[in-house]
Amino acid sequence: PIYVRGEDEALASRFRDPTLYVVETKGNSYVNVDLDSFEGVQRAVQGGLVSKELADVVLVPDVRLGSLLFGNGQDHIHSENDEITGTEYKGVMFALFRHPLDRTLSLFYHKQQDKESVHYDPSMEIYSLVDWVNSPGYITNFMTRTLVGKVDNQIPLTAVDLDVAKEILRRKCVVGLLDEKAESMKRFARLFGWD
């Protein structure tokens, strides 16, 4: 299970503790780190989330953030306390995909109305969906841009970018569909031995 913000204030306070540790609550285990931001990922690396094997699965909303947790490449964040052991930690990316229009509508709703969402932005209350999609704050072709590292809308995407994004998914991602969530979760469970 995934911890939901606002669910338990006592548990939420543990997510602000500088030391990472496993929290047991209601029969479930969580690591007290929020991976929704660069700062949270930095905290995870500094606290040894991956190197201390504190979790079997990490959930990040952005593949770029997740990539910072693993490997020893140039983008990997190293902890100040890292010993260079030569150990390279690799993750397996798996994702639930949805139609881009459904994703856009959902994100718009969360930004505009869901005060419990990490995406909530009170300034969005004045926007219509059309206004937002045409604003500089909206990222077109989000998944392709994320995978190829061109998140800025000012940088045009090319057919090569689309091919690169598809190849990344083909080689490095186990894909599930949000519209077929139950079947996708069964597939992940079989593949990763979660049965």
Salt bridges, closest charged atoms under 4 A:
GLU9 OE2 - ARG16 NH2 3.08
ASP34 OD2 - ARG5 NH2 2.25
ASP36 OD2 - ARG5 NH2 3.00
ASP62 OD2 - ARG64 NH2 2.34
ASP82 OD2 - HIS78 ND1 3.21
ASP114 OD2 - HIS110 ND1 2.89
ASP161 OD2 - LYS150 NZ 2.82
GLU167 OE2 - ARG170 NH2 2.59
GLU167 OE2 - ARG171 NE 3.06
